[in-house]
Amino acid sequence: MNERIDKLKAFLKDSPNDCFLNHALALEYVKLGDDKEAQKLFEHNMETDPAYVATYYHLAKLFERIGDQGEAIHTYEEGMKAAKAANDMHSYSELQSAYEDLVY
């Protein structure tokens, strides 16, 4: 296991619901090709804090990679709602672009 994963896991022992740390750990698993572990962490973030907008894009991309277009579309749609609610137009635009690339 790589050093970054070990460090992130150590930090998460003290703050298991820290969305930033969970997101960072999920991205490390994505780099390793471990989509199952990454998905668990992204989904934990969505349960813990649905307003954590960064999760939606990466989880939707994961769903695309594993061939689950329906979940990818749903996740992009939910992410656009969350980004709009947070007035995060940059993230909204990224999510919308990825959504349109998939749907059209």
C-alpha positions as CSV (number, residue, x, y, z in Angstrom):
1,M,0.0,0.0,0.0
2,N,1.4,3.4,-0.8
3,E,2.5,6.0,1.8
4,R,-0.2,8.5,1.0
5,I,-2.9,6.0,1.6
6,D,-1.4,5.1,5.0
7,K,-1.2,8.7,6.0
8,L,-4.8,9.5,4.9
9,K,-6.0,6.4,6.8
10,A,-4.2,7.6,9.9
11,F,-5.8,11.1,9.7
12,L,-9.2,9.5,9.2
13,K,-8.9,7.6,12.4
14,D,-9.3,10.9,14.2
15,S,-11.8,12.4,11.7
16,P,-13.7,9.5,10.0
17,N,-16.3,11.8,8.5
18,D,-13.9,14.4,7.0
19,C,-15.0,14.7,3.4
20,F,-11.8,16.2,2.2
21,L,-9.7,13.3,3.6
22,N,-12.2,10.6,2.4
23,H,-12.2,12.3,-1.1
24,A,-8.4,12.3,-1.2
25,L,-8.2,8.7,-0.1
26,A,-10.8,7.7,-2.8
27,L,-8.7,9.4,-5.4
28,E,-5.7,7.4,-4.3
29,Y,-7.7,4.2,-4.8
30,V,-8.8,5.4,-8.2
31,K,-5.1,5.8,-9.1
32,L,-4.5,2.3,-8.0
33,G,-7.5,1.0,-10.0
34,D,-9.4,0.0,-6.9
35,D,-12.8,1.3,-7.9
36,K,-14.7,-0.6,-5.2
37,E,-12.8,1.1,-2.4
38,A,-13.0,4.4,-4.1
39,Q,-16.8,4.0,-4.6
40,K,-17.3,3.2,-0.9
41,L,-15.5,6.4,0.1
42,F,-17.3,8.6,-2.4
43,E,-20.6,7.2,-1.3
44,H,-19.7,7.7,2.4
45,N,-19.1,11.4,1.5
46,M,-22.4,11.7,-0.1
47,E,-24.2,10.3,2.9
48,T,-22.1,12.4,5.3
49,D,-22.4,15.7,3.4
50,P,-24.4,15.8,0.2
51,A,-23.3,19.4,-0.2
52,Y,-19.7,18.3,-0.8
53,V,-19.8,19.0,-4.5
54,A,-16.5,17.5,-5.5
55,T,-17.7,14.0,-4.8
56,Y,-20.3,14.0,-7.5
57,Y,-18.0,14.4,-10.5
58,H,-15.6,11.8,-9.4
59,L,-18.2,9.3,-8.4
60,A,-20.0,9.8,-11.7
61,K,-16.8,9.3,-13.6
62,L,-16.2,6.1,-11.7
63,F,-19.7,4.9,-12.6
64,E,-18.9,5.6,-16.3
65,R,-15.7,3.7,-16.0
66,I,-17.4,0.6,-14.7
67,G,-20.1,0.8,-17.3
68,D,-23.0,2.0,-15.1
69,Q,-24.3,4.8,-17.2
70,G,-27.6,5.1,-15.4
71,E,-25.9,5.8,-12.0
72,A,-23.4,8.1,-13.7
73,I,-26.3,10.2,-15.2
74,H,-28.1,10.2,-11.9
75,T,-25.0,11.3,-10.0
76,Y,-24.2,14.1,-12.5
77,E,-27.8,15.3,-12.1
78,E,-27.6,15.3,-8.3
79,G,-24.2,17.0,-8.5
80,M,-25.6,19.8,-10.6
81,K,-28.4,20.3,-8.1
82,A,-25.9,20.4,-5.2
83,A,-23.6,22.8,-7.1
84,K,-26.4,25.1,-8.0
85,A,-27.6,25.1,-4.4
86,A,-24.0,26.0,-3.3
87,N,-23.8,28.7,-6.0
88,D,-20.7,26.9,-7.3
89,M,-21.1,27.7,-11.0
90,H,-17.6,26.4,-11.9
91,S,-18.5,22.9,-10.5
92,Y,-21.9,23.1,-12.1
93,S,-20.4,23.8,-15.5
94,E,-18.0,20.9,-15.1
95,L,-20.7,18.5,-14.1
96,Q,-23.0,19.7,-16.9
97,S,-20.3,19.3,-19.5
98,A,-19.6,15.7,-18.4
99,Y,-23.3,15.0,-18.2
100,E,-23.8,16.3,-21.7
101,D,-20.9,14.3,-23.1
102,L,-22.4,11.1,-21.7
103,V,-26.0,11.7,-22.6
104,Y,-25.7,13.3,-26.0
